[in-house]
């Protein structure tokens, strides 16, 4: 088996991974950045629309909003770490180092989003993640001490006596060991476990699963956030109905109306469309079930009342002017935004993950985790809008620096068997279909104890079937399937064991129809 060595191995090329790589280089380490993606679009960060929240010199007010959105369940120390570093890390890394220019330039246009009591969101149109990630990767490319390895998947962590020494990697069908002084997981979330998700297909829970299988502790896995305003199926553009209508659209004044044309959010929460995401998501689902449709109204004067961007005559900009990318995406799917944009909830973000400290250290020596795959304690039971990119940046920077103090040690590599015939045609696709059906039916926005028990049993049987193949076959698709199944089991078991409804984890006594 081929092998390579590096001071710091970063697995994942989103903003968390990029921040860790940059911090590692700043600490004089050689860094290998490993990514399954061949293009930036393969990273969850690329799809982040709304923006990145900052404190604007008032961390206490920011912290209060984070804690309130979490239903009081976020770790106050972690929140203090987040808000205390927010302004400086965005200025240092994104603006001064990477050269990101947010809307408004030197006089930024701060947006407001759900559950924020102040306008504090830096953004670039409604595609902030893309406009941060591309120049970030370009900057790392030019540093010389970062080796970016694309189209490469980590299959398992290399471990010995409780310490992680790197990972086993597959690239173009070849297997090699990458030995590292420290390993940083920045692999994103678990979107591939659900049929409707705002995440890319690469979000198969790899980091969470590999860490858990190696013995690392996880926490808060039951808290899976569903975004309330993903584009609903039914457009005529031929694309999947899972692109996101940014939180910023409601922050700018858009209203939610049901199939009867009625605005309904004031009946569910005092903050109406700007209520916490879990509240809005459940309301949207309920109104779709009751009236058959929910649409985002972006056209009426009332829906534009909060806009601060004005024309010369003092009137607010139209939706197409404020959010040209979203308007074009709607039209490409056969929807005129002026007639209302059909929306439905979709899986968006897992608030839990691999348990880490304030520098991203896991319970395994030599292993760090940052970004969505990590559980920092910032989000608790529900994430505040536009804090994911900030969390990735803050913990990525801290973890990259802390990870740069060890030399790699070679250990004996595992022998992965690939002796049996290849996978049957459609094997992975068929198993993924079963996995998603179970998660959609039983572990979605609302769960019941009986449904969760049923889901655990079905997922365990599915994992047994997958394990029978991984014993004698080695392929990326098979290991991604295994990882997704492990992540799904972690979510479902945590949900089953938590009898308290809170935030994203909402229990109902009703049982749904059989999923199989």
KEDOZA-732637 format. One record per residue (C-alpha): x, y, z; residue in three letters; residue number from 0. Coordinates in nm, 3 decimals, padded with zeros to 5 digits. Example, Ala and Ser with C-alpha at 12.3 -4.5 7.8 and 13.67 -1.06 7.14 Angstrom:
2
<r <01.230; -00.450; 00.780>; ALA; 0> <r <01.367; -00.106; 00.714>; SER; 1> 
END
This chain:
516
<r <00.000; 00.000; 00.000>; UNK; 0> <r <00.136; 00.340; -00.098>; UNK; 1> <r <00.190; 00.599; 00.177>; UNK; 2> <r <00.250; 00.969; 00.230>; UNK; 3> <r <00.332; 01.184; 00.534>; UNK; 4> <r <00.220; 01.529; 00.643>; UNK; 5> <r <00.226; 01.737; 00.959>; UNK; 6> <r <-00.147; 01.813; 00.946>; UNK; 7> <r <-00.404; 01.618; 00.747>; UNK; 8> <r <-00.726; 01.813; 00.689>; UNK; 9> <r <-01.014; 01.606; 00.553>; UNK; 10> <r <-01.268; 01.835; 00.387>; UNK; 11> <r <-01.235; 02.150; 00.176>; UNK; 12> <r <-01.517; 02.369; 00.303>; UNK; 13> <r <-01.455; 02.688; 00.497>; UNK; 14> <r <-01.379; 02.492; 00.818>; UNK; 15> <r <-01.115; 02.284; 00.640>; UNK; 16> <r <-00.969; 02.586; 00.462>; UNK; 17> <r <-00.945; 02.777; 00.790>; UNK; 18> <r <-00.770; 02.483; 00.957>; UNK; 19> <r <-00.525; 02.453; 00.666>; UNK; 20> <r <-00.447; 02.826; 00.675>; UNK; 21> <r <-00.390; 02.819; 01.052>; UNK; 22> <r <-00.165; 02.515; 01.017>; UNK; 23> <r <00.051; 02.693; 00.760>; UNK; 24> <r <00.067; 03.001; 00.980>; UNK; 25> <r <00.202; 02.772; 01.255>; UNK; 26> <r <00.477; 02.651; 01.015>; UNK; 27> <r <00.322; 02.310; 00.946>; UNK; 28> <r <00.302; 02.129; 00.614>; UNK; 29> <r <-00.062; 02.057; 00.540>; UNK; 30> <r <-00.240; 01.806; 00.318>; UNK; 31> <r <-00.597; 01.909; 00.239>; UNK; 32> <r <-00.795; 01.606; 00.127>; UNK; 33> <r <-01.132; 01.647; -00.042>; UNK; 34> <r <-01.385; 01.422; -00.213>; UNK; 35> <r <-01.487; 01.719; -00.428>; UNK; 36> <r <-01.343; 01.786; -00.772>; UNK; 37> <r <-01.496; 02.134; -00.772>; UNK; 38> <r <-01.594; 02.376; -00.493>; UNK; 39> <r <-01.959; 02.285; -00.556>; UNK; 40> <r <-01.896; 01.956; -00.378>; UNK; 41> <r <-01.856; 02.134; -00.045>; UNK; 42> <r <-02.149; 02.227; 00.181>; UNK; 43> <r <-01.991; 02.569; 00.239>; UNK; 44> <r <-02.035; 02.647; -00.130>; UNK; 45> <r <-02.412; 02.622; -00.090>; UNK; 46> <r <-02.434; 02.854; 00.213>; UNK; 47> <r <-02.649; 03.144; 00.102>; UNK; 48> <r <-02.750; 03.381; 00.378>; UNK; 49> <r <-02.415; 03.503; 00.506>; UNK; 50> <r <-02.188; 03.510; 00.806>; UNK; 51> <r <-02.295; 03.672; 01.132>; UNK; 52> <r <-02.063; 03.903; 01.324>; UNK; 53> <r <-02.089; 04.078; 01.658>; UNK; 54> <r <-02.051; 04.436; 01.529>; UNK; 55> <r <-01.880; 04.528; 01.854>; UNK; 56> <r <-02.163; 04.393; 02.072>; UNK; 57> <r <-02.085; 04.028; 02.153>; UNK; 58> <r <-02.330; 04.022; 02.445>; UNK; 59> <r <-02.628; 04.096; 02.221>; UNK; 60> <r <-02.508; 03.838; 01.968>; UNK; 61> <r <-02.464; 03.577; 02.242>; UNK; 62> <r <-02.814; 03.643; 02.373>; UNK; 63> <r <-02.962; 03.568; 02.030>; UNK; 64> <r <-02.759; 03.247; 01.990>; UNK; 65> <r <-02.873; 03.124; 02.332>; UNK; 66> <r <-03.237; 03.217; 02.274>; UNK; 67> <r <-03.248; 03.044; 01.934>; UNK; 68> <r <-03.105; 02.729; 02.097>; UNK; 69> <r <-03.394; 02.724; 02.345>; UNK; 70> <r <-03.142; 02.794; 02.618>; UNK; 71> <r <-02.952; 02.473; 02.548>; UNK; 72> <r <-02.629; 02.606; 02.392>; UNK; 73> <r <-02.307; 02.592; 02.595>; UNK; 74> <r <-02.249; 02.949; 02.723>; UNK; 75> <r <-01.871; 02.908; 02.717>; UNK; 76> <r <-01.876; 02.791; 02.356>; UNK; 77> <r <-02.107; 03.078; 02.263>; UNK; 78> <r <-01.869; 03.322; 02.430>; UNK; 79> <r <-01.583; 03.176; 02.224>; UNK; 80> <r <-01.785; 03.221; 01.905>; UNK; 81> <r <-01.905; 03.577; 01.956>; UNK; 82> <r <-01.579; 03.694; 02.113>; UNK; 83> <r <-01.378; 03.593; 01.806>; UNK; 84> <r <-01.637; 03.682; 01.542>; UNK; 85> <r <-01.532; 04.032; 01.438>; UNK; 86> <r <-01.157; 03.974; 01.450>; UNK; 87> <r <-01.151; 03.638; 01.267>; UNK; 88> <r <-01.374; 03.759; 00.984>; UNK; 89> <r <-01.162; 04.071; 00.943>; UNK; 90> <r <-00.829; 03.888; 00.966>; UNK; 91> <r <-00.898; 03.575; 00.762>; UNK; 92> <r <-01.170; 03.665; 00.514>; UNK; 93> <r <-01.121; 04.034; 00.448>; UNK; 94> <r <-00.750; 04.102; 00.503>; UNK; 95> <r <-00.603; 03.762; 00.405>; UNK; 96> <r <-00.840; 03.608; 00.149>; UNK; 97> <r <-00.966; 03.939; 00.011>; UNK; 98> <r <-01.340; 03.875; 00.036>; UNK; 99> <r <-01.549; 04.185; -00.035>; UNK; 100> <r <-01.893; 04.171; 00.121>; UNK; 101> <r <-02.187; 04.368; -00.015>; UNK; 102> <r <-02.136; 04.733; 00.066>; UNK; 103> <r <-01.755; 04.709; 00.070>; UNK; 104> <r <-01.602; 04.937; 00.331>; UNK; 105> <r <-01.954; 05.032; 00.446>; UNK; 106> <r <-02.106; 04.682; 00.472>; UNK; 107> <r <-02.476; 04.617; 00.420>; UNK; 108> <r <-02.565; 04.415; 00.730>; UNK; 109> <r <-02.871; 04.194; 00.686>; UNK; 110> <r <-03.111; 04.061; 00.946>; UNK; 111> <r <-03.231; 03.703; 00.959>; UNK; 112> <r <-03.463; 03.490; 01.166>; UNK; 113> <r <-03.417; 03.503; 01.544>; UNK; 114> <r <-03.158; 03.782; 01.519>; UNK; 115> <r <-03.264; 04.097; 01.704>; UNK; 116> <r <-03.008; 04.307; 01.518>; UNK; 117> <r <-02.887; 04.345; 01.159>; UNK; 118> <r <-02.547; 04.175; 01.176>; UNK; 119> <r <-02.520; 03.944; 00.872>; UNK; 120> <r <-02.243; 04.006; 00.619>; UNK; 121> <r <-02.341; 03.870; 00.280>; UNK; 122> <r <-02.266; 03.861; -00.092>; UNK; 123> <r <-02.590; 03.853; -00.289>; UNK; 124> <r <-02.756; 03.529; -00.169>; UNK; 125> <r <-02.453; 03.309; -00.238>; UNK; 126> <r <-02.208; 03.406; 00.033>; UNK; 127> <r <-02.053; 03.061; 00.074>; UNK; 128> <r <-01.950; 03.040; -00.290>; UNK; 129> <r <-01.795; 03.386; -00.286>; UNK; 130> <r <-01.590; 03.301; 00.023>; UNK; 131> <r <-01.486; 02.947; -00.062>; UNK; 132> <r <-01.350; 02.999; -00.414>; UNK; 133> <r <-01.103; 03.276; -00.321>; UNK; 134> <r <-01.012; 03.088; -00.002>; UNK; 135> <r <-00.909; 02.780; -00.201>; UNK; 136> <r <-00.723; 03.001; -00.448>; UNK; 137> <r <-00.533; 03.163; -00.162>; UNK; 138> <r <-00.435; 02.824; -00.016>; UNK; 139> <r <-00.318; 02.709; -00.359>; UNK; 140> <r <-00.065; 02.991; -00.362>; UNK; 141> <r <00.087; 02.928; -00.018>; UNK; 142> <r <00.317; 02.644; -00.118>; UNK; 143> <r <00.284; 02.447; 00.208>; UNK; 144> <r <-00.067; 02.316; 00.134>; UNK; 145> <r <-00.108; 02.011; -00.087>; UNK; 146> <r <-00.471; 02.006; -00.203>; UNK; 147> <r <-00.565; 01.651; -00.310>; UNK; 148> <r <-00.896; 01.645; -00.498>; UNK; 149> <r <-01.130; 01.357; -00.576>; UNK; 150> <r <-00.992; 01.160; -00.282>; UNK; 151> <r <-01.196; 00.997; -00.007>; UNK; 152> <r <-01.089; 00.901; 00.343>; UNK; 153> <r <-01.217; 00.549; 00.412>; UNK; 154> <r <-01.104; 00.496; 00.771>; UNK; 155> <r <-00.889; 00.659; 01.036>; UNK; 156> <r <-00.548; 00.510; 01.115>; UNK; 157> <r <-00.543; 00.442; 01.489>; UNK; 158> <r <-00.314; 00.281; 01.745>; UNK; 159> <r <-00.350; 00.277; 02.124>; UNK; 160> <r <-00.609; 00.554; 02.134>; UNK; 161> <r <-00.425; 00.791; 01.902>; UNK; 162> <r <-00.515; 00.882; 01.544>; UNK; 163> <r <-00.224; 00.876; 01.299>; UNK; 164> <r <-00.396; 00.982; 00.976>; UNK; 165> <r <-00.632; 00.807; 00.739>; UNK; 166> <r <-00.665; 00.539; 00.473>; UNK; 167> <r <-00.744; 00.715; 00.147>; UNK; 168> <r <-00.895; 00.609; -00.186>; UNK; 169> <r <-00.819; 00.800; -00.504>; UNK; 170> <r <-00.890; 00.681; -00.858>; UNK; 171> <r <-00.936; 00.328; -00.730>; UNK; 172> <r <-00.597; 00.322; -00.554>; UNK; 173> <r <-00.563; 00.289; -00.176>; UNK; 174> <r <-00.290; 00.462; 00.025>; UNK; 175> <r <-00.216; 00.553; 00.386>; UNK; 176> <r <-00.170; 00.918; 00.475>; UNK; 177> <r <00.021; 00.946; 00.805>; UNK; 178> <r <-00.018; 01.271; 00.994>; UNK; 179> <r <00.095; 01.429; 01.317>; UNK; 180> <r <-00.263; 01.550; 01.362>; UNK; 181> <r <-00.581; 01.487; 01.167>; UNK; 182> <r <-00.859; 01.746; 01.131>; UNK; 183> <r <-01.202; 01.626; 01.021>; UNK; 184> <r <-01.396; 01.894; 00.832>; UNK; 185> <r <-01.628; 01.668; 00.636>; UNK; 186> <r <-01.960; 01.849; 00.668>; UNK; 187> <r <-02.297; 01.706; 00.754>; UNK; 188> <r <-02.540; 01.422; 00.689>; UNK; 189> <r <-02.767; 01.556; 00.414>; UNK; 190> <r <-02.737; 01.240; 00.204>; UNK; 191> <r <-02.930; 01.055; 00.476>; UNK; 192> <r <-03.247; 01.237; 00.366>; UNK; 193> <r <-03.425; 01.262; 00.032>; UNK; 194> <r <-03.479; 01.638; 00.057>; UNK; 195> <r <-03.171; 01.827; 00.169>; UNK; 196> <r <-03.000; 02.157; 00.096>; UNK; 197> <r <-02.661; 01.984; 00.108>; UNK; 198> <r <-02.458; 01.834; -00.177>; UNK; 199> <r <-02.464; 01.459; -00.244>; UNK; 200> <r <-02.116; 01.431; -00.088>; UNK; 201> <r <-02.258; 01.501; 00.262>; UNK; 202> <r <-02.260; 01.136; 00.367>; UNK; 203> <r <-02.157; 01.184; 00.730>; UNK; 204> <r <-01.805; 01.053; 00.666>; UNK; 205> <r <-01.619; 01.232; 00.944>; UNK; 206> <r <-01.883; 01.164; 01.209>; UNK; 207> <r <-01.898; 00.796; 01.118>; UNK; 208> <r <-01.522; 00.741; 01.093>; UNK; 209> <r <-01.465; 00.914; 01.427>; UNK; 210> <r <-01.743; 00.719; 01.599>; UNK; 211> <r <-01.617; 00.388; 01.459>; UNK; 212> <r <-01.269; 00.476; 01.590>; UNK; 213> <r <-01.413; 00.538; 01.938>; UNK; 214> <r <-01.456; 00.917; 01.948>; UNK; 215> <r <-01.745; 01.060; 02.148>; UNK; 216> <r <-02.042; 01.222; 01.974>; UNK; 217> <r <-02.313; 01.442; 02.123>; UNK; 218> <r <-02.643; 01.614; 02.036>; UNK; 219> <r <-02.691; 01.403; 01.723>; UNK; 220> <r <-03.069; 01.411; 01.761>; UNK; 221> <r <-03.076; 01.782; 01.677>; UNK; 222> <r <-03.110; 01.783; 01.298>; UNK; 223> <r <-03.223; 02.119; 01.166>; UNK; 224> <r <-03.467; 02.142; 00.876>; UNK; 225> <r <-03.466; 02.466; 00.681>; UNK; 226> <r <-03.824; 02.590; 00.638>; UNK; 227> <r <-03.788; 02.746; 00.293>; UNK; 228> <r <-03.625; 02.508; 00.049>; UNK; 229> <r <-03.772; 02.517; -00.300>; UNK; 230> <r <-04.061; 02.271; -00.318>; UNK; 231> <r <-04.089; 02.002; -00.582>; UNK; 232> <r <-04.312; 02.084; -00.876>; UNK; 233> <r <-04.113; 02.325; -01.092>; UNK; 234> <r <-04.075; 02.251; -01.462>; UNK; 235> <r <-03.701; 02.312; -01.492>; UNK; 236> <r <-03.610; 01.948; -01.445>; UNK; 237> <r <-03.382; 02.007; -01.141>; UNK; 238> <r <-03.418; 01.853; -00.794>; UNK; 239> <r <-03.640; 02.063; -00.571>; UNK; 240> <r <-03.384; 02.123; -00.300>; UNK; 241> <r <-03.222; 02.463; -00.353>; UNK; 242> <r <-03.246; 02.701; -00.063>; UNK; 243> <r <-03.446; 03.023; -00.043>; UNK; 244> <r <-03.208; 03.209; 00.183>; UNK; 245> <r <-03.302; 03.315; 00.533>; UNK; 246> <r <-03.211; 03.662; 00.412>; UNK; 247> <r <-03.524; 03.672; 00.195>; UNK; 248> <r <-03.748; 03.657; 00.502>; UNK; 249> <r <-03.508; 03.890; 00.678>; UNK; 250> <r <-03.574; 04.136; 00.396>; UNK; 251> <r <-03.949; 04.111; 00.450>; UNK; 252> <r <-04.083; 03.813; 00.253>; UNK; 253> <r <-04.403; 03.661; 00.392>; UNK; 254> <r <-04.519; 03.300; 00.411>; UNK; 255> <r <-04.868; 03.228; 00.277>; UNK; 256> <r <-05.055; 02.898; 00.274>; UNK; 257> <r <-05.259; 02.742; -00.007>; UNK; 258> <r <-05.552; 02.967; 00.081>; UNK; 259> <r <-05.337; 03.277; 00.038>; UNK; 260> <r <-05.334; 03.347; 00.413>; UNK; 261> <r <-05.031; 03.467; 00.603>; UNK; 262> <r <-05.003; 03.218; 00.889>; UNK; 263> <r <-04.679; 03.268; 01.085>; UNK; 264> <r <-04.820; 03.528; 01.330>; UNK; 265> <r <-05.047; 03.251; 01.459>; UNK; 266> <r <-04.748; 03.030; 01.539>; UNK; 267> <r <-04.498; 03.273; 01.693>; UNK; 268> <r <-04.477; 03.639; 01.797>; UNK; 269> <r <-04.179; 03.689; 01.566>; UNK; 270> <r <-04.378; 03.548; 01.272>; UNK; 271> <r <-04.149; 03.482; 00.970>; UNK; 272> <r <-03.845; 03.566; 01.185>; UNK; 273> <r <-03.913; 03.299; 01.446>; UNK; 274> <r <-03.644; 03.032; 01.507>; UNK; 275> <r <-03.602; 02.785; 01.222>; UNK; 276> <r <-03.749; 02.486; 01.402>; UNK; 277> <r <-04.070; 02.679; 01.470>; UNK; 278> <r <-04.103; 02.803; 01.111>; UNK; 279> <r <-04.022; 02.460; 00.965>; UNK; 280> <r <-04.295; 02.286; 01.167>; UNK; 281> <r <-04.542; 02.561; 01.077>; UNK; 282> <r <-04.466; 02.534; 00.706>; UNK; 283> <r <-04.510; 02.158; 00.719>; UNK; 284> <r <-04.840; 02.189; 00.907>; UNK; 285> <r <-04.980; 02.444; 00.662>; UNK; 286> <r <-04.873; 02.239; 00.361>; UNK; 287> <r <-05.050; 01.938; 00.511>; UNK; 288> <r <-05.360; 02.144; 00.588>; UNK; 289> <r <-05.393; 02.357; 00.273>; UNK; 290> <r <-05.176; 02.177; 00.019>; UNK; 291> <r <-04.924; 02.455; -00.047>; UNK; 292> <r <-04.700; 02.720; 00.110>; UNK; 293> <r <-04.548; 03.003; -00.090>; UNK; 294> <r <-04.295; 03.272; -00.013>; UNK; 295> <r <-04.449; 03.607; -00.106>; UNK; 296> <r <-04.169; 03.835; -00.226>; UNK; 297> <r <-04.371; 04.078; -00.435>; UNK; 298> <r <-04.614; 04.279; -00.223>; UNK; 299> <r <-04.517; 04.612; -00.061>; UNK; 300> <r <-04.562; 04.446; 00.279>; UNK; 301> <r <-04.314; 04.181; 00.182>; UNK; 302> <r <-04.051; 04.444; 00.105>; UNK; 303> <r <-04.110; 04.664; 00.408>; UNK; 304> <r <-03.781; 04.583; 00.580>; UNK; 305> <r <-03.562; 04.642; 00.276>; UNK; 306> <r <-03.293; 04.903; 00.339>; UNK; 307> <r <-03.178; 04.905; -00.022>; UNK; 308> <r <-03.380; 05.175; -00.200>; UNK; 309> <r <-03.413; 05.312; -00.549>; UNK; 310> <r <-03.354; 05.680; -00.618>; UNK; 311> <r <-03.727; 05.749; -00.568>; UNK; 312> <r <-03.716; 05.598; -00.221>; UNK; 313> <r <-03.903; 05.276; -00.307>; UNK; 314> <r <-03.756; 04.937; -00.207>; UNK; 315> <r <-03.576; 04.722; -00.461>; UNK; 316> <r <-03.769; 04.438; -00.618>; UNK; 317> <r <-03.683; 04.078; -00.528>; UNK; 318> <r <-03.504; 04.033; -00.862>; UNK; 319> <r <-03.283; 04.331; -00.784>; UNK; 320> <r <-03.198; 04.229; -00.427>; UNK; 321> <r <-03.159; 03.855; -00.497>; UNK; 322> <r <-03.077; 03.811; -00.866>; UNK; 323> <r <-02.927; 03.463; -00.822>; UNK; 324> <r <-03.234; 03.328; -00.645>; UNK; 325> <r <-03.468; 03.493; -00.896>; UNK; 326> <r <-03.282; 03.331; -01.184>; UNK; 327> <r <-03.287; 02.992; -01.011>; UNK; 328> <r <-03.665; 03.015; -00.964>; UNK; 329> <r <-03.721; 03.105; -01.328>; UNK; 330> <r <-03.497; 02.818; -01.441>; UNK; 331> <r <-03.743; 02.587; -01.263>; UNK; 332> <r <-04.046; 02.740; -01.427>; UNK; 333> <r <-04.154; 02.962; -01.137>; UNK; 334> <r <-04.220; 03.337; -01.159>; UNK; 335> <r <-04.118; 03.479; -00.817>; UNK; 336> <r <-04.390; 03.743; -00.847>; UNK; 337> <r <-04.651; 03.466; -00.823>; UNK; 338> <r <-04.503; 03.329; -00.501>; UNK; 339> <r <-04.223; 03.075; -00.461>; UNK; 340> <r <-04.334; 02.725; -00.351>; UNK; 341> <r <-04.138; 02.616; -00.042>; UNK; 342> <r <-04.116; 02.314; 00.186>; UNK; 343> <r <-03.879; 02.213; 00.467>; UNK; 344> <r <-03.561; 02.020; 00.385>; UNK; 345> <r <-03.280; 01.875; 00.596>; UNK; 346> <r <-03.022; 02.148; 00.639>; UNK; 347> <r <-02.777; 02.109; 00.930>; UNK; 348> <r <-02.690; 01.869; 01.209>; UNK; 349> <r <-02.636; 02.070; 01.528>; UNK; 350> <r <-02.453; 01.784; 01.700>; UNK; 351> <r <-02.157; 01.578; 01.587>; UNK; 352> <r <-01.815; 01.474; 01.713>; UNK; 353> <r <-01.776; 01.621; 02.060>; UNK; 354> <r <-01.491; 01.876; 02.072>; UNK; 355> <r <-01.342; 02.134; 02.308>; UNK; 356> <r <-01.279; 02.503; 02.240>; UNK; 357> <r <-00.987; 02.418; 02.010>; UNK; 358> <r <-01.158; 02.139; 01.819>; UNK; 359> <r <-00.993; 01.848; 02.006>; UNK; 360> <r <-01.193; 01.527; 02.015>; UNK; 361> <r <-01.178; 01.252; 02.277>; UNK; 362> <r <-00.913; 01.072; 02.064>; UNK; 363> <r <-00.553; 01.190; 02.081>; UNK; 364> <r <-00.438; 01.348; 01.756>; UNK; 365> <r <-00.790; 01.394; 01.616>; UNK; 366> <r <-00.966; 01.729; 01.571>; UNK; 367> <r <-01.306; 01.808; 01.421>; UNK; 368> <r <-01.442; 02.138; 01.289>; UNK; 369> <r <-01.743; 02.267; 01.099>; UNK; 370> <r <-02.072; 02.082; 01.073>; UNK; 371> <r <-01.926; 01.741; 01.165>; UNK; 372> <r <-01.821; 01.880; 01.505>; UNK; 373> <r <-02.033; 01.945; 01.812>; UNK; 374> <r <-01.886; 02.256; 01.972>; UNK; 375> <r <-02.189; 02.329; 02.192>; UNK; 376> <r <-02.262; 02.658; 02.014>; UNK; 377> <r <-02.592; 02.546; 01.863>; UNK; 378> <r <-02.748; 02.333; 02.133>; UNK; 379> <r <-03.089; 02.214; 02.017>; UNK; 380> <r <-03.127; 02.464; 01.732>; UNK; 381> <r <-02.884; 02.671; 01.525>; UNK; 382> <r <-02.920; 03.046; 01.482>; UNK; 383> <r <-02.918; 03.154; 01.117>; UNK; 384> <r <-02.580; 03.246; 00.960>; UNK; 385> <r <-02.369; 03.110; 01.246>; UNK; 386> <r <-02.245; 02.799; 01.064>; UNK; 387> <r <-01.981; 02.972; 00.851>; UNK; 388> <r <-01.868; 03.169; 01.155>; UNK; 389> <r <-01.839; 02.857; 01.371>; UNK; 390> <r <-01.643; 02.687; 01.092>; UNK; 391> <r <-01.406; 02.982; 01.069>; UNK; 392> <r <-01.352; 03.025; 01.445>; UNK; 393> <r <-01.300; 02.656; 01.529>; UNK; 394> <r <-01.118; 02.584; 01.205>; UNK; 395> <r <-00.863; 02.853; 01.287>; UNK; 396> <r <-00.821; 02.732; 01.645>; UNK; 397> <r <-00.794; 02.365; 01.552>; UNK; 398> <r <-00.546; 02.423; 01.270>; UNK; 399> <r <-00.312; 02.608; 01.504>; UNK; 400> <r <-00.346; 02.350; 01.783>; UNK; 401> <r <-00.292; 02.061; 01.541>; UNK; 402> <r <00.041; 02.189; 01.410>; UNK; 403> <r <00.264; 02.076; 01.697>; UNK; 404> <r <00.323; 01.706; 01.616>; UNK; 405> <r <00.529; 01.506; 01.371>; UNK; 406> <r <00.374; 01.211; 01.186>; UNK; 407> <r <00.443; 00.858; 01.309>; UNK; 408> <r <00.403; 00.562; 01.078>; UNK; 409> <r <00.205; 00.265; 01.208>; UNK; 410> <r <00.103; -00.060; 01.045>; UNK; 411> <r <-00.167; 00.006; 00.789>; UNK; 412> <r <-00.480; -00.207; 00.788>; UNK; 413> <r <-00.523; -00.450; 00.502>; UNK; 414> <r <-00.851; -00.369; 00.333>; UNK; 415> <r <-00.978; -00.673; 00.145>; UNK; 416> <r <-01.108; -00.644; -00.208>; UNK; 417> <r <-01.132; -01.011; -00.298>; UNK; 418> <r <-01.496; -01.064; -00.391>; UNK; 419> <r <-01.667; -00.957; -00.713>; UNK; 420> <r <-01.771; -00.596; -00.750>; UNK; 421> <r <-02.093; -00.465; -00.601>; UNK; 422> <r <-02.415; -00.571; -00.772>; UNK; 423> <r <-02.546; -00.307; -01.010>; UNK; 424> <r <-02.747; -00.046; -00.823>; UNK; 425> <r <-02.645; -00.186; -00.482>; UNK; 426> <r <-02.547; 00.144; -00.318>; UNK; 427> <r <-02.835; 00.336; -00.477>; UNK; 428> <r <-03.088; 00.080; -00.356>; UNK; 429> <r <-02.954; 00.078; -00.001>; UNK; 430> <r <-02.945; 00.460; 00.008>; UNK; 431> <r <-03.308; 00.462; -00.101>; UNK; 432> <r <-03.400; 00.239; 00.194>; UNK; 433> <r <-03.193; 00.453; 00.431>; UNK; 434> <r <-03.356; 00.776; 00.320>; UNK; 435> <r <-03.704; 00.627; 00.334>; UNK; 436> <r <-03.653; 00.532; 00.699>; UNK; 437> <r <-03.507; 00.872; 00.792>; UNK; 438> <r <-03.775; 01.068; 00.606>; UNK; 439> <r <-04.062; 00.873; 00.757>; UNK; 440> <r <-03.941; 00.826; 01.113>; UNK; 441> <r <-03.660; 01.072; 01.194>; UNK; 442> <r <-03.776; 01.394; 01.031>; UNK; 443> <r <-03.916; 01.722; 01.162>; UNK; 444> <r <-04.147; 01.534; 01.402>; UNK; 445> <r <-04.071; 01.199; 01.564>; UNK; 446> <r <-04.249; 00.961; 01.800>; UNK; 447> <r <-04.092; 00.709; 02.041>; UNK; 448> <r <-04.253; 00.418; 01.858>; UNK; 449> <r <-04.128; 00.539; 01.520>; UNK; 450> <r <-03.776; 00.586; 01.653>; UNK; 451> <r <-03.768; 00.232; 01.794>; UNK; 452> <r <-03.881; 00.102; 01.457>; UNK; 453> <r <-03.620; 00.311; 01.275>; UNK; 454> <r <-03.334; 00.183; 01.494>; UNK; 455> <r <-03.427; -00.176; 01.415>; UNK; 456> <r <-03.444; -00.118; 01.041>; UNK; 457> <r <-03.122; 00.079; 01.029>; UNK; 458> <r <-02.939; -00.190; 01.227>; UNK; 459> <r <-03.052; -00.454; 00.977>; UNK; 460> <r <-02.944; -00.231; 00.689>; UNK; 461> <r <-02.602; -00.174; 00.845>; UNK; 462> <r <-02.560; -00.550; 00.887>; UNK; 463> <r <-02.622; -00.599; 00.517>; UNK; 464> <r <-02.370; -00.327; 00.430>; UNK; 465> <r <-02.107; -00.464; 00.670>; UNK; 466> <r <-02.128; -00.801; 00.500>; UNK; 467> <r <-01.996; -00.633; 00.186>; UNK; 468> <r <-01.731; -00.409; 00.349>; UNK; 469> <r <-01.555; -00.716; 00.491>; UNK; 470> <r <-01.444; -00.826; 00.145>; UNK; 471> <r <-01.485; -00.522; -00.081>; UNK; 472> <r <-01.326; -00.178; -00.084>; UNK; 473> <r <-01.490; 00.104; -00.277>; UNK; 474> <r <-01.574; 00.468; -00.214>; UNK; 475> <r <-01.946; 00.423; -00.273>; UNK; 476> <r <-01.961; 00.134; -00.028>; UNK; 477> <r <-01.780; 00.324; 00.247>; UNK; 478> <r <-01.994; 00.634; 00.190>; UNK; 479> <r <-02.301; 00.413; 00.229>; UNK; 480> <r <-02.157; 00.263; 00.548>; UNK; 481> <r <-02.083; 00.610; 00.684>; UNK; 482> <r <-02.430; 00.741; 00.605>; UNK; 483> <r <-02.584; 00.441; 00.779>; UNK; 484> <r <-02.365; 00.489; 01.089>; UNK; 485> <r <-02.453; 00.860; 01.101>; UNK; 486> <r <-02.823; 00.780; 01.063>; UNK; 487> <r <-02.802; 00.530; 01.348>; UNK; 488> <r <-02.629; 00.787; 01.570>; UNK; 489> <r <-02.906; 01.040; 01.501>; UNK; 490> <r <-03.184; 00.788; 01.555>; UNK; 491> <r <-03.044; 00.636; 01.873>; UNK; 492> <r <-02.981; 00.979; 02.023>; UNK; 493> <r <-03.337; 01.083; 01.935>; UNK; 494> <r <-03.480; 00.764; 02.084>; UNK; 495> <r <-03.286; 00.814; 02.406>; UNK; 496> <r <-03.393; 01.177; 02.451>; UNK; 497> <r <-03.751; 01.197; 02.572>; UNK; 498> <r <-03.761; 01.577; 02.585>; UNK; 499> <r <-03.887; 01.783; 02.291>; UNK; 500> <r <-03.653; 02.075; 02.241>; UNK; 501> <r <-03.555; 02.278; 01.938>; UNK; 502> <r <-03.503; 02.055; 01.634>; UNK; 503> <r <-03.592; 01.739; 01.830>; UNK; 504> <r <-03.972; 01.747; 01.838>; UNK; 505> <r <-04.157; 01.445; 01.972>; UNK; 506> <r <-04.518; 01.361; 01.894>; UNK; 507> <r <-04.714; 01.055; 02.012>; UNK; 508> <r <-04.855; 00.986; 01.664>; UNK; 509> <r <-04.699; 00.704; 01.463>; UNK; 510> <r <-04.664; 00.734; 01.089>; UNK; 511> <r <-04.741; 00.475; 00.823>; UNK; 512> <r <-04.498; 00.190; 00.764>; UNK; 513> <r <-04.190; 00.302; 00.569>; UNK; 514> <r <-04.103; -00.025; 00.400>; UNK; 515> 
END
